[in-house]
Every structure is written in structure tokens, then in C-alpha cells.
């Protein structure tokens, strides 16, 4: 089971025109918005990545507006793990459970998840918070991650898994958010 104290969310490359080309983009953006808001309620840290923002553009406004006070980490490699600043920040957090979200499932999400698994991290991919330009590539990316040792989850599944019980202020806030 993933826990609040041991988890970190990774938000990968939901940027510019590329984000607009994703399979079921509206559903993806809504799910990402819910995930970010849920992580903020639970005080789970979010590491925010952008692939060459000078070329691909910034993170879409629907998501970046929720990240106020945070700064994205620029990356050039497909795997976030290959970026020294990302690896440093992840290690500093001292958490071993990574919740993967973003685009594209078969490229940056897969390569990042694969590398994290090989580094000893537990990896869960929120299937409704990742996509690719085609459904086939999204599915292949998820399948390869599972074959590599990762697990699939969804926004609601992981939020309730992290909360563990139906009580307290966090639960009340989460119910309002999900309705």
C-alpha cells in the first residue's frame, strides 16, 4: 500500500501543443487537476517536470495555476531520472513510492517509470492521468510499465488508498473535490 508519508507525485510534461494532441485530452486534464488538488489536500509533494519548455511551451494553464509557488524542473532526457536536479530532489524527499502522471505514456512516462523501478522505487501509474497521442501507445506504455514491475492505479483509487479511512478534515475535503 502507498502511504502519505512515503509517496511523491510526479507530474511530467503536460505542455503546450503536445498536451493538446493527447488521446482524450479533456478527460486527462480533468483527472490531472483532481490528482494535483488531492495531493495538495493530503500534503503529498509534487515534482513538476517540463520537457524543453523553450520549444514545447509551458505546462497548460489548467494545471500550472494549481502549482503556484512551485517551479518546474526543466529536462532534456525522456526519463526524468536522467536529469540530475530531479534525482537530487527525489532523493532529498526521502520517499520511495512514486505516483506517475503526465505525457506521453509510451515515452517519458515509461522510461521514467522503468528507471525508477531499477533504482528501487515503487511505481504506480495513474492510468487516467497519463496519455499519448494515440490510445494504442498509451496502452503499450502502461503494459510495458506493468511488465517492468510497476502497478496501475486511478485518481480515486490512489486518493482513497492514501487516506486509508473515511474520517477527518482531509476526507471531507476529498469528498467535496470528487463530487
N, C-alpha and C positions, 0 to 999 in steps of 0.2 A: 504494500500500500504506500502511496505517496503521502507525505505529510507536509504541513505548512512550514515547519522549521527546516525541512531538508530540500524543499523544492525551489526552483527558479524557472520563470517563463522566459523563453527565447522568442523574440519577435523578429522575423527575418524578411527583409527586402520587399515590403509591401509598398512599392514606389511607383510613382509616375504612370506613364502609359503602359508599362508592363503590367501593373496591377489591373488596369482596365481591360486587359486581354485575357484575364483568368476565366476558366470554366466556372460558371455560376458565381460570378464576382459579387453580386449583391448579397447572396447568402454568406459568402466568405467574409465580406466586410462586416456584416451584422454579427456573425459569430466571433470575429476578432474583437469587435467593440465590446461584446459581452464578456469575453475572456479577459481583456485588459481591465475592465471595470471590476470584475470578480477578483482578479489578483490584487487590485488596489484595496478592495474591501478586506481581503484576507492578509494584507501586508506581505504578499509574496513578491520578491524582487523580480523586475523585468529587465533583461538585457536586450537592447534595441539595436538592430543591425541595419545598415544600408549598403547596398552594393553600388560602388562607384556613383555616388549621388550627383556628381557633376555631369554625368552622362545620362543616368536613368531618372534623375529628378528626386525630389524629397518623398518621404513617406506620405501617403494620401492623408488629406486633412481630417477625415473622419476618425483616423487612428492617431495621428500626431497630436491633435488637440487634447487627447487623453493622456499624453506623455509629458505634459507641462512640467518643467523642472528637470527633465531627463535629457540627455544628449545622445544621439545615435552614434554608434561606433562604425566608422567607415571601413569597408572591406573590399578587397580586390579578388581574393580567392573565393571559390564557390563554397568551401567548407568554412564555417565561422571559426572552427578550431585552429585553422592555419593562420588566423590573424592574432599576432602576439597580444594586442590590447584586450581582445575578447578572452583569450586563455587566461591572462592575468586577472581580469575582473572576475571571471568564473571561479578561479582558484581562491581569490580573496573572499568570496562569499562563503566558501566552505560548505557548499551544498552539493549533494551527489545525485539529485533527481532533477532531470531537465524536461520541461514541457515544451515541445517544439511546435511553433506556429509560423505561418508565412508562406512564401512562394520561392521557387517553384518546387513542388513535391519531389519530382524526379531528378532535380539538380541540387540546389543548395540545401534543401531540407534533407534529402537522402544523404548527401556527402557529409553534412554536419552531424547528423544522427549516427552514421557509420563511424566517424572519427570519435565521437563522444563515447559510444559503446566500447570502442577499442581502448579508450582511456579509463574505462572502469565506471563510467557514469551509467545510471539507469535512465532510459529514454522512453518517453511516451509522446506520441504524436496525436494531437487533437485533429481528428480527420475532418471535422467541419471547419477547422481553422487553417487548413492548408489547401493549396490548389496548384494547378498547372494550366497551361493554355488549352490542353485537351484533357478530357476525362480519363482517357487511356493512360496518359503519362502520370496523372495524379495517382491512379490506381497502381501502376507499376512502381512508383516511388514508395507508396505505402507498403506494398507487398515486399519489396526489397528490404525495407527497414525491419519489418517483422522477421524476415528470413535471417537478418543480421543480429536479432536478439532484442529489438525494440518492441514496444507494445502500442496498440491503437487505443485511443480514448475519444471522448467528445467533450465539448464545453461543459454541459450539465453534469456529465459523469465525473469529471475531474473536480469540479467545484464542490459537489456533494461529497466526494471522496476526501477532499482536503478538510472539509468542515467536520466530518465524522458524525455529527448529531444535530438534531433539529431543535436547537435552543440557542439563546443568546442573541445579542445585537447583530452579529455578523450574519446569522441565519435569517433574521428579519430583513436585513438589507438585501440579502441574496434573493429571497423570495420576491421582493418588490422588483428587483432587477430582471429576474427571469420571466415574470408575468407579462 
